Amino acid sequence: MAADNSFPYTPTPGKLEEFLEKLQGVGVPTRIDQQYLGSVGFASSNSRPFIPLMKKVGLLDSSGKPTELYTKGLRGGESGRALIAAGIRTGYDNVFQTYSDAYNRSDAELATFFRSHSDLDDKKVGLAVKTFKTVCKFGNFNSIAGAAGSEDEDDEDIADEQAESTNGRRQHQQGSHGSGSVVINVNIALSVDATSDAAVYDAFFAAMAKHLKGLTDGGA
């Protein structure tokens, strides 16, 4: 959805909120137009701006047909609110480029921005700000950041567990062999030709025991 620089506004932001809430509990229409607005109780001319606003944030396509953002976002319950937030960010791209947390900004800050980027008079600017803030109520702008933070915390927890495991092994080795001592393991592989003479094996093991005893005595 391409962003635009318009700022739709309605004289009745409270009715806009009521309308969006109503859409969450009724069937999905094939198209939202003035006739549909009247059929669900919003026949006033003040309700007409609802349609361009919904197109701006991606809830309707250019013909007024509900989009996937409408079905999975607006009607997706709590999980759909992140999708709504993404649609609002795209529709009001120029606002969010200046204020990444535009949904939290004061009316005065937003009014200054809207005024400098449009030819709306002060009254219409005020309505545009209230309209923007009303639609923002349906989005969850912190969900993506929260999910990323959760993943970072999980990674940190795994790293901490690995570090604790490594330190535990080091402490165990130091406790068994004296603090600060170095443990050296030597593996010796010997081979004997296959034979049925048991004396050969007896002689082999006797010689091995003799040499190992010498190494032990020398290290004492």
NORVEN-V406757 format. One record per pair of residues at least 4 apart in sequence whose ideal C-beta (glycine too) atoms are under 7 Angstrom apart, sorted by the first residue. I is the first residue (numbers start at 0). J is the second residue. Records with the same first field share a line. If there is no record, write none. Layout:
I=J + J
This chain:
0=57 + 89
2=89 + 90 + 92 + 93
3=55
4=93 + 116
5=55
6=113 + 117 + 119 + 127
7=48 + 51 + 52 + 55 + 130
8=48 + 123 + 126 + 127 + 130
9=15 + 45 + 48 + 49 + 126 + 130
10=45 + 126
11=15 + 45
12=16 + 129 + 130 + 133
13=17
14=18 + 41 + 45 + 46
15=19 + 49 + 130 + 133
16=20 + 133 + 136
17=21
18=22 + 41 + 46 + 49
19=73 + 137
21=25 + 39
22=73
23=73 + 74
25=39
27=65 + 70
28=35 + 65
29=64
30=35 + 62 + 63 + 64
31=35 + 50 + 53 + 59 + 63 + 65
32=50 + 63
33=37 + 47
34=38
35=39
36=41 + 42 + 46 + 49
37=41 + 42
41=46
48=52
49=53
50=54 + 59 + 63
51=55
52=56 + 130 + 134
53=58 + 59
54=59 + 61
55=90
56=86 + 87 + 90 + 134
57=66 + 68 + 86 + 89 + 90
58=65 + 66 + 68 + 69 + 73 + 86
59=63 + 64 + 65 + 66 + 69
60=64 + 66
65=69 + 70
67=71
68=72 + 82 + 86
69=73 + 74
70=74
71=75 + 79 + 82
72=79 + 82 + 83 + 86
73=79 + 83 + 137
74=79
75=79 + 82
79=83
80=84 + 137 + 138 + 139 + 142
81=85 + 139 + 142 + 143
82=86
83=87 + 137 + 138
84=88 + 138 + 139 + 140
85=89
86=90
87=91 + 134 + 135 + 138
88=92 + 95
91=95 + 101 + 131
92=96
93=116
94=98 + 101 + 112
95=99 + 101
97=112
98=104
100=104
101=109
102=135 + 140
104=108 + 109
106=110 + 128
107=111
108=112
109=113 + 128 + 131
110=114 + 124 + 125 + 128
111=115
112=116
113=117 + 119 + 124 + 127 + 128
114=119 + 124
119=123 + 124 + 127
120=124
121=125
122=126
123=127
124=128
125=129
126=130
127=131
128=132
129=133
130=134
131=135
141=145
142=146
143=147
144=148
145=149
146=150
147=151
148=152
149=153
150=154
151=155
152=156
153=157
154=158
155=159
156=160
157=161
158=162
159=163
160=164
161=165
162=166
163=167
164=168
165=169
166=170
167=171
168=172
169=173
170=174
171=175
172=176 + 182
173=178 + 179 + 180
176=180 + 182
191=200 + 203
194=199
197=201
198=202
199=203
200=204
201=205
202=206
203=207
204=208
205=209
206=210
207=211
208=212
209=213
210=214
211=215
212=216
213=217
214=218
215=219
